[in-house]
Amino acid sequence: MTEQPTQPSRGRRRGRRTSTSHPRLAAAPSQTDSRTVALAFEPEPVSTEPLAFESLGLDPDLLAGTQDRGFEHTTPVQTAVLPIVREGRDLIACAETGTGKTAAFVLPILERLIRQAKDARADGEAAAPAATRVLVLTPTRELAVQIDDDVQGFAYRANIGSVAVYGGAPMGPQLRALEAGVPIVVATPGRLMDHMRSGAALFDGLEVLVLDEADRMLDMGFWPDVRRIVSLLPSERQTLLFSATMPDEVVRLASAILREPAFVQVGQRNAAAATITHEVENVPTGEKANWLVRFLRREPGPILVFVRTKHGADRLATRLSGAGIRVAALHADRTQRERLAAVEGLKSGRHRVLVATDIAARGLDIDGITHVINYDTPHSPDAYVHRVGRTGRAHATGTALTLVSPGEERAMRAITSRIELTT
């Protein structure tokens, strides 16, 4: 993700990209029933013009890290939020999938840590005790690994350490890193809570908290653990929330952990990227597998196929493999080794197709995915946005194809009420 996307949308879309704004969050009305809370915003325009990374005044070690990874210019969301994060303000940032949100928070955080360390050395101060100063919370193991890889890719010249903390991996290496006070921790809530209960994860020196895929982190599945973790963090900290979709209810919950946040929205709110073509095929449930086999035989891929259930992922992967298609399955019941192998297999070309549940819908960044196929129709417009966002990332264009059976037409109508699809 080195440049802002420049390709126009292929296909019809409802509502073009509107003006980008940086609204301040206005006070919510007093309501006891959270379902009736309405939020108001005061839009403030912000620049989204691409900037050369060389012009940003980054520390030389960090600038070298961006150059090593092929980053030349900022994307719109990076241009918009970098000044805010640098100022130390709390932030809610909403931008389309594949637009460089991870670098938008990783780079200014690394810049902060690097400059603090260099300033201390220049002033002749003794090295501060090792302590975790940045915590990034994510909903999935795959995203935790990916963000940690990004941190290390940008920071390796600056010697800033990080660790990914997630379930399904050995506790020992994570425990040792946490006890040593690794500067940056990227974690899923469940495994982090395990370490916090044991006393291994201490955050007395924490300066920055990031919730990536914030709408998922603040829904009822994760919110109790997130709220518990946040309650044990220093109140004087910077808190950053990033996601492609941000329902009003999520923003309301976020107000409990933020202090006068800036709200940045780049592109349409809760919408798919303009680089994606959307198509629909009406296919009876019993004919979907055969339809998919025929389609995959004429498309080189790589292709990501989404299904609703873990059993469905295994069953469909077995059917495709029997048809001679190089395929892997990805879902929560697979071991961590199997999950990593499935993702790496699609990246390397060992697999041409990955059949996955919605654990692959959040943040997974695999270059060159040509098609996302919704074998089972997503249950909501937000789920659709995150699924199809695995294609059409950065410079690329991509196609989102949804197979709709008669029983799924209602769910599809809910999606098309937000996004006009090519049919």
ZAMARGU-4260 file (C-alpha; in steps of 0.2 Angstrom, whole numbers, plus 5000, padded with zeros to 4 digits):
<rodrens>
0) 5000/5000/5000 | 5012/5013/4994 | 5001/5025/4985 | 4983/5032/4986 | 4971/5021/4975
5) 4969/5030/4959 | 4959/5018/4949 | 4940/5022/4946 | 4926/5011/4951 | 4921/4998/4938
10) 4902/4997/4939 | 4888/5007/4946 | 4889/5014/4964 | 4877/5023/4974 | 4884/5039/4980
15) 4901/5045/4974 | 4916/5049/4986 | 4910/5064/4996 | 4920/5078/5004 | 4932/5071/5017
20) 4930/5078/5034 | 4937/5079/5051 | 4922/5082/5062 | 4923/5085/5081 | 4912/5073/5091
25) 4898/5083/5098 | 4890/5078/5115 | 4877/5064/5113 | 4860/5068/5120 | 4856/5061/5137
30) 4847/5044/5134 | 4845/5029/5145 | 4841/5017/5131 | 4857/5016/5120 | 4847/5010/5105
35) 4840/5028/5104 | 4856/5037/5105 | 4859/5049/5090 | 4876/5056/5087 | 4880/5073/5079
40) 4896/5079/5071 | 4903/5096/5066 | 4913/5093/5050 | 4930/5101/5048 | 4939/5098/5031
45) 4956/5090/5031 | 4969/5088/5018 | 4970/5071/5010 | 4982/5075/4996 | 4996/5063/4994
50) 5013/5068/5002 | 5030/5062/4999 | 5036/5052/5015 | 5052/5062/5013 | 5043/5078/5016
55) 5036/5072/5033 | 5051/5075/5043 | 5052/5057/5049 | 5067/5051/5059 | 5080/5045/5046
60) 5079/5027/5053 | 5060/5027/5051 | 5061/5035/5034 | 5073/5021/5028 | 5060/5008/5034
65) 5047/5016/5023 | 5058/5017/5008 | 5064/4999/5011 | 5045/4994/5010 | 5042/5004/4994
70) 5032/5017/5002 | 5033/5034/4992 | 5018/5044/4996 | 5004/5044/5009 | 4987/5038/5006
75) 4972/5049/5010 | 4969/5042/5027 | 4987/5043/5031 | 4988/5062/5026 | 4972/5065/5036
80) 4977/5057/5052 | 4996/5059/5054 | 4995/5077/5061 | 4982/5072/5073 | 4991/5057/5080
85) 5007/5067/5081 | 4998/5080/5091 | 4994/5066/5104 | 4975/5068/5102 | 4962/5054/5103
90) 4955/5049/5087 | 4941/5039/5078 | 4946/5036/5060 | 4935/5028/5047 | 4942/5024/5030
95) 4938/5012/5016 | 4947/4995/5016 | 4964/4993/5008 | 4968/5012/5011 | 4983/5011/5022
100) 4975/5013/5040 | 4989/5002/5048 | 5003/5013/5043 | 4993/5028/5048 | 4995/5023/5066
105) 5011/5013/5066 | 5022/5026/5058 | 5018/5041/5070 | 5019/5029/5085 | 5036/5023/5080
110) 5041/5040/5077 | 5036/5045/5094 | 5046/5031/5102 | 5061/5033/5092 | 5062/5052/5095
115) 5059/5050/5114 | 5074/5037/5115 | 5085/5048/5105 | 5081/5064/5115 | 5085/5055/5131
120) 5102/5049/5125 | 5106/5067/5118 | 5101/5074/5135 | 5113/5061/5144 | 5098/5054/5153
125) 5099/5036/5160 | 5089/5023/5150 | 5071/5022/5156 | 5066/5006/5164 | 5059/4994/5150
130) 5040/4995/5149 | 5027/4992/5136 | 5021/5009/5130 | 5010/5005/5115 | 4996/4992/5115
135) 4986/4987/5099 | 4971/4977/5101 | 4964/4967/5086 | 4950/4954/5084 | 4959/4940/5076
140) 4976/4931/5077 | 4979/4934/5058 | 4977/4953/5060 | 4988/4953/5076 | 5002/4944/5066
145) 5000/4955/5051 | 5001/4971/5061 | 5016/4965/5071 | 5025/4961/5054 | 5021/4979/5049
150) 5029/4986/5065 | 5044/4976/5063 | 5046/4980/5045 | 5046/4998/5048 | 5056/4998/5064
155) 5070/4986/5062 | 5083/4999/5058 | 5077/5009/5074 | 5078/4993/5086 | 5060/4996/5092
160) 5054/4979/5099 | 5036/4972/5097 | 5027/4955/5100 | 5011/4948/5094 | 5001/4940/5108
165) 4987/4928/5103 | 4979/4912/5107 | 4984/4896/5099 | 5003/4900/5101 | 5014/4895/5115
170) 5013/4906/5130 | 5031/4905/5134 | 5039/4917/5121 | 5024/4929/5124 | 5027/4929/5143
175) 5045/4932/5142 | 5042/4947/5130 | 5029/4954/5141 | 5039/4952/5157 | 5054/4961/5148
180) 5043/4976/5144 | 5043/4975/5125 | 5039/4993/5119 | 5024/4988/5107 | 5012/4974/5111
185) 4999/4968/5097 | 4986/4957/5105 | 4969/4949/5104 | 4959/4952/5120 | 4957/4934/5126
190) 4975/4929/5126 | 4980/4946/5133 | 4968/4944/5148 | 4976/4927/5152 | 4993/4936/5153
195) 4986/4950/5163 | 4978/4938/5176 | 4995/4930/5178 | 5003/4947/5182 | 5014/4945/5167
200) 5007/4960/5157 | 5009/4976/5166 | 5005/4993/5157 | 5009/5006/5170 | 5020/5015/5157
205) 5007/5014/5143 | 5006/5029/5132 | 4995/5024/5117 | 4981/5012/5115 | 4975/5007/5097
210) 4959/4997/5093 | 4961/4991/5076 | 4944/4985/5067 | 4937/4995/5081 | 4919/4992/5077
215) 4922/4973/5080 | 4932/4977/5096 | 4917/4987/5103 | 4903/4975/5099 | 4896/4964/5112
220) 4907/4949/5108 | 4923/4958/5113 | 4917/4974/5123 | 4917/4966/5140 | 4935/4960/5138
225) 4940/4977/5130 | 4932/4987/5144 | 4941/4976/5157 | 4958/4979/5149 | 4955/4997/5147
230) 4950/4999/5165 | 4968/4993/5170 | 4977/5005/5159 | 4983/5022/5164 | 4970/5035/5161
235) 4982/5048/5154 | 4985/5040/5137 | 4981/5043/5119 | 4968/5031/5112 | 4966/5028/5093
240) 4951/5019/5085 | 4952/5013/5066 | 4940/5004/5055 | 4932/5003/5038 | 4914/5003/5046
245) 4909/5013/5061 | 4891/5012/5066 | 4884/5025/5078 | 4882/5013/5092 | 4900/5009/5091
250) 4904/5027/5092 | 4893/5029/5107 | 4903/5015/5116 | 4919/5022/5111 | 4915/5038/5120
255) 4918/5029/5136 | 4936/5026/5133 | 4940/5042/5123 | 4944/5060/5128 | 4937/5074/5116
260) 4942/5063/5100 | 4944/5069/5083 | 4933/5060/5070 | 4941/5058/5053 | 4931/5050/5039
265) 4939/5047/5022 | 4928/5042/5008 | 4910/5036/5011 | 4906/5030/5028 | 4902/5011/5030
270) 4905/5009/5011 | 4916/4997/5000 | 4931/5004/4991 | 4928/5012/4974 | 4940/5001/4966
275) 4929/4986/4968 | 4916/4979/4955 | 4901/4971/4963 | 4892/4957/4954 | 4878/4945/4959
280) 4873/4928/4953 | 4857/4920/4957 | 4861/4902/4961 | 4851/4889/4970 | 4859/4882/4986
285) 4861/4865/4979 | 4870/4871/4963 | 4882/4883/4971 | 4897/4871/4972 | 4896/4866/4954
290) 4894/4884/4949 | 4910/4888/4959 | 4920/4874/4952 | 4916/4880/4934 | 4921/4898/4939
295) 4937/4893/4947 | 4943/4883/4933 | 4943/4898/4921 | 4950/4911/4934 | 4968/4910/4939
300) 4966/4919/4956 | 4971/4921/4969 | 4953/4920/4975 | 4945/4921/4992 | 4929/4912/4995
305) 4918/4916/5011 | 4906/4904/5019 | 4895/4906/5034 | 4901/4891/5045 | 4917/4882/5049
310) 4909/4865/5044 | 4904/4873/5028 | 4922/4879/5025 | 4929/4862/5027 | 4915/4854/5016
315) 4918/4866/5002 | 4937/4865/5002 | 4935/4846/5001 | 4924/4848/4986 | 4935/4860/4977
320) 4951/4849/4981 | 4942/4834/4974 | 4939/4844/4958 | 4958/4847/4956 | 4958/4865/4963
325) 4973/4870/4975 | 4963/4876/4990 | 4965/4878/5009 | 4952/4881/5022 | 4953/4894/5036
330) 4942/4895/5051 | 4943/4896/5070 | 4944/4877/5073 | 4960/4876/5064 | 4976/4876/5074
335) 4987/4891/5073 | 5000/4882/5062 | 4986/4877/5050 | 4979/4895/5050 | 4996/4903/5046
340) 4999/4889/5033 | 4983/4893/5024 | 4986/4912/5023 | 5004/4909/5018 | 4999/4897/5005
345) 4988/4909/4996 | 5001/4922/4997 | 5015/4911/4990 | 5004/4903/4976 | 5004/4886/4984
350) 4985/4888/4985 | 4975/4896/4972 | 4959/4897/4983 | 4956/4901/5001 | 4939/4896/5008
355) 4936/4905/5024 | 4924/4911/5037 | 4923/4929/5043 | 4939/4928/5053 | 4947/4932/5036
360) 4936/4947/5033 | 4946/4959/5045 | 4962/4967/5040 | 4969/4952/5030 | 4981/4960/5017
365) 4986/4948/5003 | 4992/4956/4987 | 4984/4952/4971 | 4967/4944/4976 | 4957/4946/4960
370) 4940/4940/4967 | 4931/4939/4983 | 4917/4927/4981 | 4903/4927/4994 | 4897/4908/4993
375) 4885/4912/5007 | 4878/4929/5007 | 4884/4940/5021 | 4872/4943/5035 | 4874/4962/5035
380) 4880/4977/5024 | 4895/4979/5036 | 4900/4961/5035 | 4899/4963/5016 | 4910/4979/5016
385) 4924/4970/5026 | 4923/4954/5016 | 4924/4962/4999 | 4938/4973/5006 | 4951/4959/5004
390) 4951/4964/4985 | 4953/4981/4976 | 4967/4986/4989 | 4979/5001/4986 | 4982/5002/4967
395) 4973/4986/4962 | 4955/4984/4956 | 4945/4968/4961 | 4928/4960/4959 | 4916/4955/4973
400) 4904/4941/4967 | 4890/4936/4978 | 4880/4920/4975 | 4862/4922/4981 | 4850/4908/4983
405) 4831/4911/4985 | 4833/4910/5004 | 4846/4924/5004 | 4837/4937/4994 | 4832/4947/5010
410) 4850/4948/5016 | 4855/4953/4999 | 4842/4967/4998 | 4849/4974/5014 | 4866/4975/5006
415) 4860/4983/4990 | 4850/4996/4999 | 4868/5003/5004 | 4878/4999/4988 | 4872/4998/4970
420) 4879/4982/4963 | 4882/4977/4945 | 4871/4963/4940
</rodrens>
